Amino acid sequence: MRVVSSRRWTTLAVAVALLSFAARAQDRPPANTLMDVRRTLGACLQRTRVATGSRVTIVFMMRRDGSIFGKPRITYAHREGDADMKRRFLDEAERAVDGCLPLKVTPPLGAAIAGRMFAITLGRERPGF
């Protein structure tokens, strides 16, 4: 029996969760409102496990078809842990956003969101703060 390291296990769990979400997202109707976009992204990103105390805000734009436009930017990052944990946190956050896009959107919503900035914050504060 082969033992899988906890780092690989975490990466595998994130990949399985994103694939599972992608399969379910194909069955969903396209988003028609900004609230639908929020709910869909929130449901997808909620499956991402992140280190307690670390937080990152990622800003990006979408095209009319719900795909990402340009390269997402990190506008805020507070990372806790050693250098490897900090790097893994950012990698997992970027993979989570990439795994949630493109969104299925209706043509009217696509026209409304084209070129619009979206910001997503991933992470949690430590309890007691």
N, C-alpha and C positions, 0 to 999 in steps of 0.2 A: 504494500500500500504506500502510495506516495503522499507525503505531507505537503500541503500548500501553505506558503508563508502568509501571514495575516495581511501583508501589503498586497500580495497577489489576490488574496481572497476579497479584499475590499474593492480592488479594481474589477474583479470578475463580478461581484455583486452589483456594482454601479453599471457595468455593461449589460447585465441581464435585466436590470430594472429599466434601463433606457430602451432596450429592445422590446421589452414587454409593453412599455408606454407607447412606443412607435406602432406596435401592432394594434393596440387599442385605439390610437389616434386615427388610424386609417378608417375605422368604423364610425368615427364621430362625424357629425356634419361640420361643414366649415364654420369658422368663427364669423359672426356677423356684427359684433359690437366690440368696443374696447374692453368691456367687462368680460366678454368671451375670451379675448386674448389673455387677459389677466388670469382667468380661471384655468385656461389650458396651460399656460406657462407655469402657473403656480402648482398645478397638479403634477406636471412633469418634474419640476425642480424640487418638489417636496420629497421625492424619492432619493435625492442626493444626500448622502451622509457626509457631514463636514465636522471638523474638529471643533469642539466647544472652545469659545474664546476667539476663534478666527472668523473674520468677516471680509467680504470683498464685494465691491459694487462694480458691475460691468455695464457699460453703456454701448448700445448698438443701434443701427437703423435697419429697417426692413424694406424690401421691394414690394411692389403691388401683389406679387404672387406669394408673399409670406416668407420668402427666403431672406437670408441676411445680406445686407448691402455693406460692402467694405469690410474692415477688420474691427471686431469689437475692441473697446479700450477699457482698461481698468482705471477707474477714477478714484477709488479708495481701496486700501487694503490694510487690514490689521491682522497679522498672522502671528500665532503663538506656536511654540515648540522649537525643535532643533531645525537646522537648515533643510534636512530631508523632508520633515513634516511640512514645512512652509512651502517647499517646491511642490510636493504632492497635493497640497490643498489647492494651490493655483491651477495645477494641471486638472484636477478633478472638477473644479469650478468651470474651467473653460470647456472641458468635455461635456459637462452637464448642459451648458447653454447650446453647444453645437448639436447635442443629441435631441434637443427640444425644437430645433428649427430645421426645416421650414415648417411654418404653421399652415394649415389649410384655412384660407380666408375667402369670403365672398368678394366678388368684384367691387361692390360699393365700399366695403371695408378696406380692400386693397388700395383703392384710390385714396382713402383717408389716411392710411398709415404709411404710404410711400414716402420715404425720406424722413419720417418722424423718428425722433430719438426716444429710445426706451432704456430704462435703467432697471437692473435687477440686482438685489442685494442677497447674497448667499452667506450663511453662517449664523452663529448664535453667540450671544454674550454669555459669559460665565455666570452661573447662578449667583445671586447676591449683588449684582451690579445694577 
